[in-house]
């Protein structure tokens, strides 16, 4: 019985700690970003899911994505408090958001060549020079 009681107490303590997170939503409340990969056929729209924590600004770089492909932001929760008009646009959360989720929709043109294209998504706090980047691979099937 003593072992069982000790195990129950240990389990309860572990469950309590498992639910404890810092206010930033990450393991230590620091700036972080993650993106998903996407696979599409030419002429379709790829959706890259984005999750970030402790974010004040977010943008994307079209390093390997052709400029003719339109990239738009969709369904961000919470919604950005502002969108800075630049190319590409910069999404802004003021104050810094603990946790952000949403997606970037990439309109792949009908004549797109099959292959892998990288979309770099960058997040920052906007209060410092700290930036983090996550690269999503968009695969266009032949």
C-alpha positions in Angstrom: 0.0 0.0 0.0 2.8 2.4 0.9 4.3 2.0 -2.6 0.9 2.6 -4.3 0.3 5.8 -2.2 3.8 7.1 -3.1 3.2 6.4 -6.8 -0.1 8.2 -6.7 1.5 11.3 -5.0 4.3 11.2 -7.6 1.9 11.0 -10.4 -0.2 13.8 -9.1 2.9 16.0 -8.7 4.0 15.2 -12.3 0.6 16.0 -13.7 0.6 19.3 -11.8 4.1 20.2 -13.2 3.2 19.1 -16.7 0.5 21.8 -16.9 2.8 24.5 -15.7 4.1 26.8 -18.4 5.6 30.2 -18.4 3.4 33.1 -19.6 5.0 33.1 -23.1 3.4 29.8 -24.0 6.8 28.2 -24.7 8.7 26.2 -22.2 10.5 29.3 -21.0 8.3 32.1 -22.3 10.9 33.0 -25.0 10.5 33.9 -28.6 9.8 30.9 -30.8 8.3 30.0 -34.1 7.4 26.7 -35.9 6.0 26.1 -39.4 4.6 23.1 -41.2 5.5 21.9 -44.7 3.0 21.7 -47.5 2.6 19.7 -50.7 0.5 20.9 -53.7 0.0 20.5 -57.4 0.5 23.5 -59.8 -2.5 25.9 -59.6 -3.4 25.0 -56.0 -3.0 26.9 -52.8 -0.4 25.6 -50.3 -1.1 26.3 -46.6 1.8 26.6 -44.2 0.6 26.4 -40.6 2.4 28.8 -38.2 2.7 28.6 -34.4 4.7 31.3 -32.5 5.2 32.4 -28.9 6.2 35.7 -27.4 5.9 37.3 -30.8 5.5 41.0 -31.6 6.2 41.0 -35.4 6.1 38.3 -38.1 7.0 38.3 -41.7 8.1 35.9 -44.4 11.0 35.8 -46.9 10.4 34.7 -50.5 14.0 33.5 -50.9 13.1 30.4 -52.9 9.4 31.2 -53.6 8.9 32.9 -57.0 7.7 36.5 -56.6 4.7 35.8 -58.8 3.3 33.4 -56.1 1.0 35.4 -53.9 1.4 34.8 -50.1 -1.3 35.9 -47.8 -2.0 35.5 -44.0 -5.1 33.7 -42.8 -6.9 32.9 -39.6 -4.4 34.2 -37.1 -5.5 33.9 -33.5 -5.2 36.4 -32.0 -5.5 38.6 -35.1 -2.6 41.0 -35.6 -3.2 44.5 -34.2 -1.7 46.0 -37.4 -0.3 45.0 -40.8 2.7 47.1 -41.9 2.5 47.8 -45.6 5.7 46.4 -46.9 6.7 43.6 -49.2 6.1 41.2 -47.8 3.7 42.6 -45.2 4.7 42.6 -41.6 2.2 41.3 -39.0 2.3 43.2 -35.7 1.0 42.3 -32.3 1.0 45.1 -29.7 1.4 44.1 -27.0 3.5 41.0 -27.6 1.3 37.9 -28.0 2.0 35.0 -25.7 0.9 32.5 -28.4 -0.1 33.0 -32.0 -1.4 30.4 -34.5 -2.5 30.9 -38.1 -1.5 30.0 -41.7 0.1 31.5 -44.7 -1.6 30.7 -48.0 0.7 30.4 -51.0 -1.0 30.6 -54.4 1.1 28.3 -56.6 0.9 29.3 -60.3 -0.4 26.9 -62.9 2.9 26.8 -64.7 5.0 26.1 -61.5 7.9 23.8 -62.0 7.8 20.6 -59.8 10.3 20.8 -56.9 10.8 22.0 -53.4 10.6 25.7 -52.5 11.5 27.2 -49.1 9.5 29.9 -47.3 11.4 31.4 -44.4 9.0 32.8 -41.7 10.6 35.2 -39.2 9.3 36.3 -35.8 10.6 38.9 -33.4 9.5 40.8 -30.3 10.0 44.2 -32.1 11.4 45.5 -28.8 14.9 44.0 -29.5 16.9 42.7 -32.3 16.1 39.2 -31.4 14.7 37.2 -34.3 13.9 33.5 -34.9 13.3 31.8 -38.2 11.5 28.7 -39.2 11.7 27.3 -42.8 8.7 25.7 -44.4 9.2 23.5 -47.5 6.5 23.8 -50.1 6.7 20.8 -52.5 5.1 21.2 -55.9 4.2 17.8 -57.4 4.8 17.1 -61.0 
